[in-house]
């Protein structure tokens, strides 16, 4: 079975960084060749082959001014889709998502995604750790500047290095994946409280150690929820950044009471992920 839903717990590793040069070649057989298209390129990265759980990554390079999307694209956009079903000796693949950036979508809304270079970490479970593992990924994604262009790519890589040349980059880059947290945790950056105001609005109070820019993103329990990007209010309680979002985009006939929401909080080099049930 291939699980393409991002896992909700940290792996205790750190995030992936892609090679700094846009024309850098693969290091040995630990990265596939770049597959280029118009305004972007994509490749696979392989960590060391040891045991049944492997670390890999999908690397994207984007032309200046172009972007691609997070798992939830915001007011507009298309999230990447992955099919690993043609892989050899792989039981499951879990995609991890670095914290996104906000973009003006050109139509008065906000989209969420990545620019320049990004790697989506992969947690890969082998069926038999004693046998070779080959990851084959059919990837569908969109790259956008003023217009969006769909891209289909097929990339392949075998995990065969006892000590991969990509290990340090893969471990370092997992730091960009938001860490799991609970409301009220004593982290320097944290959510203090989440509450409903009336029937149609949710308020989220954030504590931050300084005046850094903070962003908050919200996702519903299923992909058919289309909740808006929370907005920072001009006035909130002292020492608190207060965000608000309307309960728009809830599927028809669904009562949001008790719904499982995911809040992603990003500030500077820190990012946390909170799972809550809406009161």
PyMOL commands that set and color helices and strands:
alter all, ss='L'
color gray80, all
select helices_A, chain A and resi 167-172+174-176
alter helices_A, ss='H'
color red, helices_A
select strands_A, chain A and resi 35-37+40-46+53-62+67-74+81-83+90-95+101-104+110-115+117-126+133-144+148-159+179-181+190-197+201-207+214-219+231-232+241-246+260-267+270-277
alter strands_A, ss='S'
color yellow, strands_A
deselect
rebuild
show_as cartoon
